[in-house]
Amino acid sequence: MLQRLRAVVFGDIGCYTLGALPPLNATHTCGPMGASVGMVHGADVVGVTDRTAAVIGDSTFFHSGLSPLVNIRANKGVSTTIVLDNRVTAMTGHQANPGTGRTLMGEDVPEISIENVARAMGYAKVDVIDPYDLQEVRRVLTDHLDSKEPSVVVARAPCVLYERRRWEAPRVDVELCNDCGTCLKIGCAPLVHHEDHVEIDPLLCIGCDYCVEVCPRDAIVSAAGGRKGGA
């Protein structure tokens, strides 16, 4: 979505670093942990007029993203920070972090809310979104990127490799599919090109139905037990 909105995206180290590669091509810089927030602030301070955003993971946010987020607010910045909250430290082995509500030993502790931390810093423009809701993501990101005030977006959905939740895979209506390739641009492994249409590998698909929302011809149909179709 950030690519579609023609935003300059500042990233750092995490699963989301893969967004720099094709077919997404959505991340323009990559620095050490937490650098994305400081770098987007610097770009805005020197007068970059493009839409700009910092992307940072939830565990990295707690590790080293808090200080630069304070700097944006304290120095009258207007940057947008997007925190990708997948409810776990996924990149290094699915460890707990301060936002998960448990310690590394599995003990329950108070869960630290990312959005409440941002509001406590003085951020008035804070939104939490479901990254699978494409229309809502576009609306919120457009609003934040075009805003003239500092803002935080928390994109919250659990890591599918950690939670292991699956829904029934959607199906492709080959009569409607015109092989436009739009769905392939989301970089989802179960989507494969076959002759003159796209197919979905049910063994790899978790049934998130994101491709259902992306298809411009409604050629990808949610299953009755899919994320969008029911159950």
N, C-alpha and C positions, 0 to 999 in steps of 0.2 A: 504494500500500500504506500509506503514512503517513496518507493520508486515512482509510482503513479502520480503522486503529489509533487514530484520533482523537488524533493527535499535533499539538502546536503546533510548526510548522516555521519555523525562522529561516533565511532565504536571503540570498544576495548576487548579484552580477552574474555571469551565465554563461548557457549554453544552458538550464540547469535553471530559470532564472527564469520560463520559460514555464509551469512548474508552478503558477504563481499564477493562471493563467487557466482558464476552463471548457474542457473538462469535468473537469479534474483538481482544480482548486481546493485544492491541497495546500500551498501556501506562504503563510505569513501575514505575513512581513516581508521587505523587500528593502533591503539597505544596500550600501555600497561593498565592494570586493573584500576578503574575509576577515572582514567584519563579522559574518557569521552565527555564527562560533564564539564570539566575544566576547559577542554578544548572548544566546546561549543560556546561557552561563555566568552572565551578569548576571541573567537571569530565574530561574535556579535558586537563585542566592544570595539573592534577595529573597523566596524562598519560593513560587514558582509550583508548584502541586502537579500540574498536568496532565503528561501525557507530553510531553517536549520533545526536539527534535533540531535540530542544525545541519546544513545541507546545503551542501557546498562542492565545487567541481570540482578536479581534480588539479593543473592549472596554477595556479589561484588558491591552492590549498593551499600550494604551494611559494613563491608570490609573497608572500602575506601571511597565511596561515593558521597558520603555525608558532608565532608568538608567543602568540596567544590559546590555542592548544592547550597550550602550556607553562603558561599561567596557570591553566587548569582543573586541571591536575595539581598545580601548586605550591600552589594555594589550597584544596585538598581538595574540589574540585568533583565533581559526579556526572553531568555532562552527557554526552550521546551525540553524537558527531560522525560524520556519514556523508560519506565522500569519494567522489565520483562520478568514477572513474578511467576515462576513455574513451581513454587512451593518446595524447592529443594536445591542443594548445590549439585547440579547435574554434571557439570563438566569434569569434576575430579572424583566422581564416585558416589553421588547421591547421599552426601552428608547433610545433616541438619544445619540450619542457620537461624539467626535470631527471629526470622519471620515464620518459622515452621511450627513453633510452639512446643519444641522438645529439644533436649540436649543431645550431644553426640552419643551419650549412653542410653538414649531412648526415654529419658525421664520427662514428664510433662512440666512445662514452664509457661509463663505468660507469653503469648504471641505478640511480637512487636509489629504494629501496623505501619506499613510504608506510607500509606496515605495520611495517617494521623501524624507521623513524624514530619512529613512535608508541611502539613497545616500548622504544626507547632513552630516551624521555622518562619512562618508568616506567609506561606503560599496560599493565596485565596482561590486560585484556579487549579483545582485538583479533580481528576476524574478517574474512575476505575472502569475498565472495559473488559468484555469477553473477546479475546482475539479471534474467535471463530465467527463472531457476528460481523460480517464484512461491512454492512451498511453503517452500523454503529461505529465501527473503527474509522471508517472514512469521515463520518460526520464529526467525531470528536477530534481526530487528528487535524482535520482542516481548520476547525475552530481554534485549536491550540497553536498551530503553526502560524496562523494569521493574526494571532492575538498580539497586543503590544504590552503584555505583562508576563512575568515569569510564570511558568506553569509546569505541572507534573501529571503525567498519564501513567497509571498502573495497569498494564495488560496482564490479567491474571487467569491462568489456566494451568492445571498440574501437568508436570512432565509425563508424557505417555509411557516413556520407558521405565519410569519409577512406579507409577500408579498401576500400570498394566491393564487398564480398562479398555475394553473393545466393544464396538457396536457392529451391527451387520453392515457389510460393505455396500455402497451404492452400486447401481448398474448403469451402463452406457446404452442409450437407445441409438443403435447404429443407423437407424433411418433418419434421425435428427442430427447426428454428429456430422459436421462438414469438414472435419479435420483442420480446424482453424488454429489449433495449438495453444489456445489461451490457457487451458487447464495445465498444460505442461510447463508453463512459465512459473508456477508456484513451487516447482522443484520437489514434488512429492514422489517418492520412489515407487509406490504402487501404480502410478499412472504411466502407462507405456504406449508408445505409438505402434500400431499394428496395421499394415497395409494402408487403408484409406480412412482409418478411424482410431480412436483411443480406446484402450481397454484398461480395466482395473484388476490388479492381482489381488484376489481376496485373502491370500496368505499374508501379504504385507500390509494390507489396509486395516486401519483400526476403526473405520467408519465414522470419522469426525465430520464428514459431509462438507468440508471446506470447498472441495471441488464442485459440489452441487451449487454453491453460491456463486462461484466464479464463472461457470459456463454461461456464455451469452445466449445460447440457443435452448437452454433447459434440456440438453441432451443427456445430462447426468442426473439420474433419478434416485432420490433417497430411498433406502429400503425401509420397510415397515418398522424394523427394529433398529434403524439407524439413529444417529444423534438428532437429526432434524425430523426423521420420520415417525418417531415414537419412542417407546420403551426408555 
